[in-house]
Every structure is written in structure tokens, then in C-alpha cells.
Amino acid sequence: MANTELIDNLNRALSLELAGVIQYLQHSFLVTGPEREVFRKFFRDMSEEAQDHATLLGDKIVALGGVPTVEPGDIMQSTDLAEMLRQDLGLERTAMEAYVAAWKSCTDNELGTRFLLEERIAEEQRHIEEFEKLTSERRANVTREKITLRQVS
């Protein structure tokens, strides 16, 4: 018997990955200014990664007896780079919530799915941390102490 809660949670994650494909691609189109050369590729790479995740999720949903959604989640757009990054951080945080919910709905018979989701959760956490750095929500706590280098003999 199919775990409908798991399938529903995986479909929620899939809808967010589909939104990510579109949102990141749209951001790659709209980014302008001196940052364009760096962020155009960054956003396109993120779009491709979201597509890979969507493919994996769609296949997993069918393997579990479900039907993959074709509806993307909410798609945000902006022409301001800082706002784009905040929008993408929000998308990554929402995706993290969906993956955690899917992980929690796994039964003991779905260890492979649980491990797959743990990998996605770790990846989402890395994305969140990077977007927090890009939006300056996360900064290193550096003290202004003098650092003395010792010579090693």
C-alpha cells in the first residue's frame, strides 16, 4: 500500500523544484549590471540542479505508486539582484521544510527513500547557508585580535 502522506510531501517538494527551475532561469535572464556575468551562470546552474532534483523526485513518486505533480510552486521574480537572492533564499527554506516533512513521513520500510531525502536535506541546508551569506543574513564572527604567526622549525 502506498504511503500517501509521503507521496503528498514528495509532490510538494517536486512543485518547489519545478518552481526553482523556472525562478532561477528567470533570474538568469533578468540579472543585469556588473554582477551579470557571475550571477547569470550561478542562476542557470541552480536551475539545472533543480531540474535534476525534480527528475529524481518524479521518478521516486512513481516508484512509490503516486503521480508526480505538474504544478510548480509560487514563482517569484525581480530585476533587483538583492531581491532575487532573498526570493531564492525563501524558496530554498520552503524546499527544506518540504524535504523534512517528506523525511518524517517515511516508514521503516522506506529506508532508501529516507536516505535519498537526507542527501537532499543536506544539500538544501548548504544552499540556505550560501544564500544567507549572499544576502548578508549570515556573516562570520571575526574579532579584531592580532594574529601572530609562529615559525615552524
N, C-alpha and C positions, 0 to 999 in steps of 0.2 A: 504494500500500500504506500502511495506517495506521501511524503511529508509536505502537506500543503503550506504549512507555515514557512518552511524552508524555501519552497518554490516561490512563495509570495515575496519573501525577503530577498531572494536572489533576483527576482524580477525588478524589485525596487533598485537594487544595485545596478542591474542592467540598464534601467531607464536613466540612471545618473551617468553611467559610462557613455551611453548614446548622446546624452546632453553634452558630455565632455568632448566627444568627437566634434560636435558642431561648434560649441562655445570656443574651444581652443583654436579651431580652424578659423572661425570668425575673428578672433582676436589677432591671429597671424595676418589676416587681411587688413585689419583696421589700425594696427600699431604703426605710428609714424614718428618722425624725428630721428635724432641721433641714435636712439636705442633700437631702431627698427631692425638693423642687421643682426643684432644679438637676439632680440625677442621674437622676431618672425620665426626663426629656426626653433627656438625654445617652444613656442606655442604649437608649431607643427609637429614637433617630436612628442609633445604631450597629447596631441590629437591622435597620433598614430598609436601611442601606448593605450589610450582609452579605447581605441578600436580593437586592439589585441585583447584587452580585458573584456570588452563586450562579446567578442567571438567566443572566448573561453566560457563566459557566463551562459551564453545562449546554448552552447553545446552541453554544458552541465545541466541546465534546466531541462532540456530534452532527455538527457540520460536519466534524470530523476522522475520522468513521466509528466513533465509540465510543458507548457507552451511559452516560449520567450515573448516578452512584450515587444511591440514595435513603436511604443510611445516614449519619446525622450522625456526626461525631467525638464524642469524650467531651465531655459537658456537665457543667460544674461549677456548684454553687450554694452560696450562703451568705446569711445575714441580716446579716453584718457588712460594711459598706461597704469598709473597707480590704482585707478578704479578697476581696471581689468584684473590686476593682481589680487585685489580684495575680493572680486567676484569669484576668481578661481580658488582662492583660499576657502571661501564659503562652500563652493562645490565640493572641494576635497574633504572638508569637515562633514558635510552631509553624506558623502560617499562612505566615509569612515563609519558613521553611525549605521548605515545600511549593511555594511560588511559585518560589523559587530553583531547586529541583530540576526543576520543570517548564521553567523557562527554559533550564537546562543541557541538557535533553533535546530542545530544538528543533534541527532540522536547518537547513541553509542555505535549504531550500525553504519554511521556515515563519517567514519574517521578520515577517509580520503578527502571528502568534501571539507571537513574541518581543517585539515592541513592546508588545503588549497586556499581556504579563506584566511588562515593565519598568515600565509605569504602575502595575500592581498592587503591585509590589515597592516602588516609591517611596511609595505610599500606606500600605502596611504599615509601612514604616520610620517614617513620620510618626506612625502610631498607636502604635507601640512607644515612640517618644520621648515622646509625650504621656502614655502610661500610666506610663512611667518617672518623669516629673515628678509625676504624681498619686500614685504610690507612694513618692515621695522617693528613688527609686534614681538619679535624675538631678537634679542641682542646678547652678545657676550658680556659678562660681568667682569670688566677689566679694571683692576685697581691701578693706581698710578705709582706703584712701588718701583724702586730702582732694581733692575735685574742685573746681577753680577754673574758674568760667565767665568767659570773656572777652567783653567787649562788642565787638560788630562795628560798625564805622563805615561 
